[in-house]
């Protein structure tokens, strides 16, 4: 459980770790500077890599991030292309497998096939819940302990116990969020409780290439402009491009609904003429679908941007620490209660 908690905690800030490691991912805004259009980003990526296929373009709401273009090379490998969001210039590329992917795959399914790894990881929600319930049961009048300062002048077992209880009490809400979302992942992936799919992105189009030969930056900007005019409150932060024939371009983002992923708000665009083919917004989804959308923002703390993720990281550190101190305190208690075993070595007359 401690391993799962620690990897999940670090994963909350895994994007920032990659940002620190890779200068290609950084962008520094100036006081007065316009931003590049989606079309300019698309054009820069195509100019840098004229062969291959763009999977999607995504922006980060923090101003110091470059725009990411996920790209598949002619050899079939995936890379991340980084474009300056202010100048539209190509900044370089990084490998698809990075710190974020490593931590995600380790925490989510232990690098095992998802059908095996996800149940193993998510089933730990139940012992985590059991520790919460049993802790409250055995901590008499626990509500009086929220402001009880640890007794650091006592033995390690005493002050660690006090610190453990204090941290645990203030983490109750966080434990419940992690438990509930983990149980949902278990039900969703292993018990057949997955929500119905969103409206199909493979809308009926004439047979064509993935993107028409004449598709260009101006057409992409036109599609974005028309969408923004139709939905003024729609903040686009991801554009997914066709990965098979007969698919549309998907403009995804946020549009007023809280606690949903970008894909919960989607406008489909015909790549041949930049016209909207269909739309669905989070408000159109049923309760089951909204529940599915709710899990990730709550579990990973992405609902409030960097601020909420920092809070999730801090409480993740606390929860990881609880798993370690809990074992340590229990070990001290067991050792303290062990009977003294005396034996006399009659041959040497010593006591061990």
C-alpha positions as CSV (number, residue, x, y, z in Angstrom):
1,X,0.0,0.0,0.0
2,X,2.8,2.4,0.8
3,X,4.4,1.8,-2.6
4,X,1.1,2.6,-4.3
5,X,0.6,5.7,-2.2
6,X,4.1,7.0,-2.8
7,X,4.1,6.5,-6.6
8,X,0.7,8.1,-6.8
9,X,1.9,11.1,-4.8
10,X,4.9,11.7,-7.0
11,X,2.7,11.1,-10.1
12,X,0.6,14.1,-9.1
13,X,3.6,16.4,-10.0
14,X,5.1,14.1,-12.7
15,X,4.4,16.7,-15.5
16,X,6.4,19.3,-13.5
17,X,9.3,16.8,-13.1
18,X,9.4,16.4,-16.9
19,X,9.2,20.2,-17.3
20,X,12.2,20.6,-15.0
21,X,14.2,17.9,-16.9
22,X,13.4,19.0,-20.5
23,X,14.0,22.6,-21.6
24,X,12.0,22.0,-24.7
25,X,8.9,22.0,-22.6
26,X,9.3,25.4,-21.2
27,X,8.0,28.8,-22.4
28,X,8.5,32.1,-20.8
29,X,5.8,34.8,-21.4
30,X,6.6,38.4,-21.8
31,X,4.5,41.2,-20.3
32,X,2.8,42.1,-23.6
33,X,2.7,39.2,-26.0
34,X,0.0,37.5,-28.1
35,X,-0.4,33.8,-28.3
36,X,0.0,31.6,-31.4
37,X,-3.1,30.2,-32.9
38,X,-3.9,26.5,-33.1
39,X,-3.2,26.7,-36.9
40,X,0.3,28.2,-36.3
41,X,1.1,25.4,-33.8
42,X,-0.1,22.8,-36.3
43,X,1.9,24.4,-39.2
44,X,5.1,24.5,-37.1
45,X,4.8,20.8,-36.2
46,X,4.2,19.8,-39.8
47,X,7.1,21.9,-41.0
48,X,9.4,20.3,-38.4
49,X,8.2,16.8,-39.3
50,X,6.6,16.7,-42.7
51,X,6.3,13.0,-42.6
52,X,4.2,11.2,-40.0
53,X,0.9,11.8,-38.3
54,X,-0.3,14.2,-35.6
55,X,-2.3,12.6,-32.9
56,X,-3.3,15.6,-30.9
57,X,-2.4,19.1,-29.8
58,X,-2.8,20.1,-26.2
59,X,-2.2,23.3,-24.2
60,X,-1.5,23.7,-20.5
61,X,-3.2,26.5,-18.7
62,X,0.0,27.5,-16.9
63,X,1.7,30.2,-19.0
64,X,5.2,28.7,-18.7
65,X,4.4,25.5,-20.6
66,X,5.1,24.9,-24.3
67,X,2.3,23.5,-26.5
68,X,2.5,19.7,-26.8
69,X,1.9,18.0,-30.1
70,X,1.8,14.2,-29.9
71,X,3.2,12.8,-33.1
72,X,3.7,9.4,-34.7
73,X,6.7,9.1,-36.9
74,X,6.8,7.1,-40.2
75,X,8.5,4.2,-38.3
76,X,5.5,4.1,-35.9
77,X,7.2,5.4,-32.8
78,X,5.6,8.2,-30.8
79,X,7.3,11.5,-29.9
80,X,6.2,14.7,-28.2
81,X,6.8,17.9,-30.2
82,X,7.0,21.2,-28.3
83,X,5.9,24.5,-29.8
84,X,6.3,27.9,-28.2
85,X,2.8,29.1,-27.4
86,X,3.7,32.8,-28.0
87,X,5.8,32.7,-31.1
88,X,4.5,29.5,-32.6
89,X,8.1,28.3,-33.2
90,X,9.3,24.7,-32.9
91,X,11.4,24.1,-29.7
92,X,12.3,20.5,-30.0
93,X,10.9,17.1,-29.1
94,X,11.1,14.6,-26.3
95,X,10.4,10.8,-26.1
96,X,6.9,9.6,-25.5
97,X,7.9,7.5,-22.6
98,X,8.9,10.0,-19.8
99,X,8.7,10.4,-16.1
100,X,4.9,11.0,-16.2
101,X,4.3,7.8,-18.2
102,X,6.6,5.8,-16.0
103,X,4.9,6.9,-12.8
104,X,1.4,6.6,-14.3
105,X,2.0,3.0,-15.5
106,X,3.7,2.1,-12.2
107,X,1.0,3.5,-10.0
108,X,-2.0,2.6,-12.1
109,X,-1.2,-1.0,-12.9
110,X,2.3,-1.8,-11.7
111,X,3.6,-2.1,-15.3
112,X,1.4,-5.3,-15.6
113,X,-1.3,-5.8,-18.2
114,X,-4.1,-3.5,-17.1
115,X,-6.6,-6.4,-16.7
116,X,-4.3,-7.7,-14.0
117,X,-2.6,-4.6,-12.6
118,X,-5.6,-2.4,-12.1
119,X,-7.5,-4.9,-9.9
120,X,-4.4,-5.4,-7.8
121,X,-3.9,-1.7,-7.2
122,X,-7.5,-0.7,-6.7
123,X,-8.4,-3.5,-4.3
124,X,-6.1,-1.8,-1.8
125,X,-8.9,0.7,-1.4
126,X,-10.5,-1.7,1.0
127,X,-7.7,-2.2,3.5
128,X,-7.1,1.6,3.3
129,X,-10.7,2.1,4.3
130,X,-10.4,-0.5,7.0
131,X,-7.5,1.4,8.5
132,X,-9.5,4.6,8.5
133,X,-12.5,3.0,10.2
134,X,-10.5,1.0,12.7
135,X,-8.4,4.0,13.6
136,X,-11.5,6.1,14.4
137,X,-13.0,3.2,16.4
138,X,-9.9,2.7,18.6
139,X,-9.1,6.4,19.0
140,X,-11.6,7.3,21.7
141,X,-13.1,10.7,21.3
142,X,-11.1,11.3,18.2
143,X,-12.8,14.6,17.5
144,X,-10.9,16.1,20.4
145,X,-7.6,15.3,18.7
146,X,-7.7,17.6,15.8
147,X,-5.7,20.3,17.7
148,X,-3.8,18.0,20.1
149,X,-0.1,18.8,19.5
150,X,2.3,15.7,19.5
151,X,4.4,15.2,22.6
152,X,7.8,15.5,21.2
153,X,9.4,15.3,24.6
154,X,8.4,11.7,25.0
155,X,9.7,8.5,23.5
156,X,9.7,7.8,19.7
157,X,6.7,5.6,20.0
158,X,4.7,8.2,21.9
159,X,5.5,11.3,19.7
160,X,5.2,9.3,16.5
161,X,1.9,7.9,17.6
162,X,0.6,11.4,18.4
163,X,1.9,12.7,15.0
164,X,0.3,9.8,13.2
165,X,-3.1,10.3,14.8
166,X,-3.0,14.1,14.2
167,X,-2.0,13.7,10.5
168,X,-4.6,10.9,10.0
169,X,-7.4,13.0,11.4
170,X,-6.7,15.9,9.1
171,X,-6.4,13.5,6.1
172,X,-9.8,11.8,6.6
173,X,-11.4,13.7,3.7
174,X,-8.5,12.9,1.4
175,X,-8.5,9.2,2.3
176,X,-12.3,9.0,1.5
177,X,-11.7,10.6,-1.9
178,X,-8.9,8.2,-2.8
179,X,-10.9,5.2,-1.5
180,X,-14.1,6.1,-3.4
181,X,-12.4,6.9,-6.7
182,X,-10.3,3.7,-6.4
183,X,-13.4,1.6,-5.8
184,X,-14.9,3.2,-8.9
185,X,-11.9,2.3,-11.0
186,X,-12.2,-1.3,-9.7
187,X,-15.9,-1.4,-10.6
188,X,-15.3,0.3,-13.9
189,X,-12.4,-1.8,-15.1
190,X,-13.1,-5.2,-13.6
191,X,-16.8,-5.4,-12.6
192,X,-18.5,-4.2,-15.7
193,X,-19.7,-0.8,-14.3
194,X,-18.1,1.3,-17.0
195,X,-20.2,4.2,-18.2
196,X,-21.8,4.2,-21.7
197,X,-19.4,5.7,-24.3
198,X,-19.7,9.3,-25.3
199,X,-21.3,10.1,-28.7
200,X,-19.1,8.4,-31.4
201,X,-16.3,10.5,-32.9
202,X,-16.3,8.3,-36.0
203,X,-19.0,10.3,-37.6
204,X,-20.1,9.3,-41.2
205,X,-17.7,11.0,-43.6
206,X,-16.9,10.2,-47.2
207,X,-14.0,7.8,-47.5
208,X,-10.8,9.8,-47.4
209,X,-7.3,10.0,-46.1
210,X,-6.9,10.7,-42.3
211,X,-6.6,14.4,-43.2
212,X,-7.4,15.7,-46.7
213,X,-4.3,16.8,-48.7
214,X,-5.6,20.4,-48.8
215,X,-6.0,20.6,-45.0
216,X,-4.0,23.4,-43.6
217,X,-3.5,25.8,-40.7
218,X,-6.1,28.3,-42.0
219,X,-8.8,25.6,-42.0
220,X,-8.0,24.6,-38.5
221,X,-8.1,28.2,-37.3
222,X,-11.4,28.7,-39.1
223,X,-12.9,25.6,-37.3
224,X,-11.7,26.9,-34.0
225,X,-13.0,30.4,-34.7
226,X,-16.5,29.2,-35.7
227,X,-16.7,26.9,-32.7
228,X,-15.8,29.8,-30.3
229,X,-18.4,32.0,-31.9
230,X,-21.0,29.3,-31.4
231,X,-19.9,28.4,-27.9
232,X,-18.3,31.6,-26.3
233,X,-17.8,29.8,-23.0
234,X,-16.0,26.8,-24.6
235,X,-12.3,26.9,-23.7
236,X,-10.5,24.6,-26.1
237,X,-7.4,23.0,-24.6
238,X,-7.1,19.9,-26.8
239,X,-7.5,19.0,-30.4
240,X,-7.6,15.4,-31.5
241,X,-7.0,14.5,-35.1
242,X,-8.4,11.5,-37.1
243,X,-6.6,8.2,-36.4
244,X,-8.7,6.2,-38.9
245,X,-10.6,6.9,-42.1
246,X,-14.1,8.5,-41.7
247,X,-13.2,10.1,-38.3
248,X,-13.6,13.8,-37.5
249,X,-11.4,16.3,-35.8
250,X,-12.3,16.7,-32.2
251,X,-12.1,20.0,-30.4
252,X,-12.2,19.3,-26.6
253,X,-12.0,21.5,-23.5
254,X,-14.0,23.0,-20.7
255,X,-17.4,24.7,-20.9
256,X,-18.8,25.6,-17.5
257,X,-19.2,22.1,-16.0
258,X,-17.1,21.3,-13.0
259,X,-15.1,18.2,-12.4
260,X,-15.0,16.8,-15.9
261,X,-12.2,16.0,-18.3
262,X,-11.6,17.8,-21.5
263,X,-13.2,15.1,-23.6
264,X,-16.5,15.7,-21.8
265,X,-17.0,18.7,-24.0
266,X,-16.4,17.9,-27.7
267,X,-17.2,19.5,-31.0
268,X,-16.6,17.3,-34.1
269,X,-15.2,19.0,-37.2
270,X,-15.3,17.8,-40.8
271,X,-11.6,18.0,-41.9
272,X,-12.7,18.5,-45.5
273,X,-14.5,21.8,-45.0
274,X,-14.0,22.8,-41.3
275,X,-17.7,22.6,-40.6
276,X,-19.1,21.3,-37.4
277,X,-20.6,17.8,-37.6
278,X,-21.9,17.3,-34.1
279,X,-21.5,18.4,-30.5
280,X,-21.9,17.2,-27.0
281,X,-21.2,19.0,-23.8
282,X,-20.9,17.8,-20.2
283,X,-24.4,19.0,-19.4
284,X,-25.7,16.6,-22.0
285,X,-24.2,13.5,-20.4
286,X,-26.2,11.3,-18.1
287,X,-25.4,10.7,-14.4
288,X,-23.4,7.6,-15.1
289,X,-21.2,9.3,-17.6
290,X,-20.7,12.3,-15.2
291,X,-19.7,9.9,-12.5
292,X,-17.0,8.5,-14.8
293,X,-15.8,12.0,-15.6
294,X,-15.7,12.9,-12.0
295,X,-13.2,10.2,-10.9
296,X,-10.0,11.4,-12.6
297,X,-10.2,15.1,-11.6
298,X,-10.8,14.1,-8.0
299,X,-8.3,11.2,-7.8
300,X,-5.5,13.2,-9.3
301,X,-6.4,16.6,-8.0
302,X,-6.5,18.2,-11.5
303,X,-9.8,19.9,-10.9
304,X,-8.2,23.2,-9.8
305,X,-5.0,23.4,-11.8
306,X,-1.6,23.6,-10.1
307,X,-3.0,24.8,-6.8
308,X,-5.2,21.7,-6.3
309,X,-2.5,19.4,-7.4
310,X,-0.1,20.9,-4.9
311,X,-2.7,20.3,-2.2
312,X,-3.1,16.7,-3.4
313,X,0.7,16.2,-3.3
314,X,1.0,17.5,0.2
315,X,-1.8,15.2,1.5
316,X,-0.3,12.4,-0.6
317,X,3.0,12.8,1.3
318,X,1.0,12.8,4.6
319,X,-0.8,9.6,3.6
320,X,2.4,7.9,2.4
321,X,4.0,8.9,5.7
322,X,1.1,7.4,7.6
323,X,1.6,4.1,5.9
324,X,5.2,4.1,7.0
325,X,4.8,5.4,10.5
326,X,1.9,3.1,11.1
327,X,4.1,0.1,10.4
328,X,6.9,1.5,12.5
329,X,4.7,2.3,15.5
330,X,3.1,-1.2,15.3
331,X,6.6,-2.7,15.1
332,X,7.7,-0.8,18.2
333,X,4.6,-1.9,20.1
334,X,5.1,-5.6,19.1
335,X,8.8,-5.5,20.2
336,X,7.8,-3.8,23.5
337,X,5.3,-6.6,24.2
338,X,7.6,-9.5,23.4
339,X,8.3,-11.7,26.5
340,X,11.9,-11.8,27.8
341,X,13.3,-15.1,26.9
342,X,16.0,-16.3,29.2
343,X,18.0,-19.4,28.7
344,X,21.0,-20.7,30.6
345,X,23.8,-22.2,28.8
346,X,24.8,-24.8,31.3
347,X,28.0,-25.5,29.6
348,X,29.3,-21.9,29.9
349,X,27.1,-20.6,32.7
350,X,26.0,-17.6,30.6
351,X,22.5,-16.1,30.3
352,X,21.4,-15.0,26.8
